[in-house]
Amino acid sequence: MDNRRPDIWIVRHGETDWSRRGLHTGRTNVPLTAAGGREAIALRRRFGGRRFALVLSSPLSRAWETCRLVGYGDVARAEDDLREWNYGVYEGKTTAEIQLEAPGWTIWDGEVPGGETAVEVGCRADRVIRQATDAGGDVALFAHGHFLRVLAARWLGLGPTQGRFFALETSSIGVLGYERDVRVIRAWNLTAEIGP
């Protein structure tokens, strides 16, 4: 009998033009670049045909397309709580541009006029975690960099701003799970090797 507790596989979407340029991409529906599409397809090997009790994706096209290219588009369900952090007036700006207006600003400890606080993003992450733990098996989540970093922090019982310590590349996978009854990160920031 298998008494293993379920894992939550998290996947950050593939490269977009905005992510490549370091622009804060919250609610803007930016498509994958050609390279981002190739990255997502290359991730299929990491999954090896694994089946999930639940597959959820942010409804934004970059996450949804990554989900489809990895091979789960036919079983995925869109989940609004997986959307990226709402960056408000900082949407489409780099950190350096924002710091011209707000010296020393970071998403983790700065104000986001017209957007979400870290606590609000953490509440969305908590709702996703509840859905995942109630699914009755392994779960896959396709979403966005800052949101998934907050989700990892919340999984470990940390505050949402502690997501700052979990760098996550585009087209990368993390696995959240358990060691006995303790929530842990089983794998993090795994990417696929892509040929020329």
N, C-alpha and C positions, 0 to 999 in steps of 0.2 A: 504494500500500500504506500502511495506517495503522499507524505505529509508536508511536502515542500510548500512554502507560502508563495503566493503569486508575485511576479515581478511586474514593474511598470517600465516599459521601454519608452523613452522620450526621444523624439527626433526633431532637431532644428531643421528648418527648411533649407533648400539649396541657395546658392548665391543669387542675389539680385544686383542690379546696377547700383541701387542705393546702399546695399550692405557692402558692396565692393568699395564704395566711396566713403564709407563710414557715416552715412546719414542716418539719423534717427528715423526709423520706419515703423510707425505704430499702426495707424488705421488706413494709411494709403495702400491701395491695392496694386502693388508693384509686382510684375511677373518675374519669373526666374530668367536668368541669362541662359544662353546656350550651355555655358560651363556649369551653371547650377543644375540644369537638367541632366547633364552627364554625371555630375556628382550624385544626384538622387538615384539614378539608375544603378550606379556603382554600389550604392548602399544595399541593394537587394541581396548581395552575397552575405552580408552580415546577418540578414534575417533567415536565410536558408529555408524559406518556405514555412517558417514558424506560424502557427495558428494562435489567434488571440480570442479571448472571451469578449473583448470590447476593443474597437478601434475608433478613436475620436480624432478629429482634425479641426483646427481653426478654419473658419469659412473663408479666410483670406486666400487669394489664389496661389500665393507662393507656398503656403503650407499644404493646401489641398492638392496642388500639382505634385509636390514632393511625395505626398501620400500615394497618389496614383502611380507615379513612376517607380516607387519602391514596391508596389504590387498590392496595395490594400484599398484602392479607390472603390472597389465594388462592395466592400464590407464596412467602409468607414461611415461615420455619422458626424455631421458638422456640429461643433460645440462652441457657442459664442464666448464662453468663459476662457477658451484657449487663445483668444485674440491677444495680440501684443499689447504692451503697456501703451496707454493713451498719452502721447507726448505733448498734447495741447499745442501751444504756440511754438514749441520746439520741433515739431514735425518737419522732417526734411532738412534739418540743420546738423552739422557736426558738433561734437563736444567743444572743439576749439572756437567755433562761431558763437556758441552759446556762452562760453566763458568770456567773450568780449563784453557781453551784457551783464553777466553774473560771474565775476571772477571766482575760480575754485569750484565751480558747479560740477556736480556729477549727478547722474540719474538716481544714485543711491541715497544721497543726502540733501539734494537741492530741491527747491520748489519747482513745480511743473505747472505754470499758469495755464488754466483751461484744460488741464489733463488730469491724470490719476495720481494719487499718492501711493507710496510703497505699500501702505496698509491696505488700500483698496485692491491693489493687485494681489496681495497676499490673501485676501478674502476670496477672490476668484480662484486662486490656486488651491485653497482649502476645499472649495466646492468640487473642483476637479479630482482632488485626492479622494474625497468621499465617494464619488462615482466610481473611481478606479478600484478602491478597496471593496466596494460592494458588488463588483462585476463577477466574482466567482471564478476567476482565473487570471492569466496574464493579460495585460492591457498594453496597447500602443497609443501614444499621444504624439500628434504631429503639430508643431507650433513654432514658437519664435524665441530668439535668444534670451532677451531679458525676462520674459514671462517664465520660460523653463528654468532659468537660474533661480527665480523666486520660488518656483514650485519645488526645486531640489532643497532649498533652504527650509521651506515649510515641511517637507517630508521628514527632515531630520529634527524638526521641532525648533528650528532657529527662526529668528525674526526675518521678515522679507528682505530687509536691506543686507542681510548676510549672503544673499545671492551674489554679491560682488565678488565673492571668493571662488566662484565656479565658472570660469571662462568656458565658452561653448562656441566652437567654430560652426560655420554654415555646413549643412549636410553632415551633421554628426549625431551620434547616438549616445545616450546614457541609459543605464539600467538601475532603477531604484528597487531595492528589495529588503530582505531581512537577513540578519545573522541571529539565529534562534528567534527571539521575540523583539530584537532591537532593529529599528529601521536604519538601513545603511545605504551607501552608494556602492553598488556592485561593479559598475563600470562607468566611465565618464569620457566624453569628448572623443569617442571612437569615430574615425573617418575611414573612407575606403580609398585604396590606392587607385589612381586613375592613370591609364596609359596615355601616351602622347596623342 
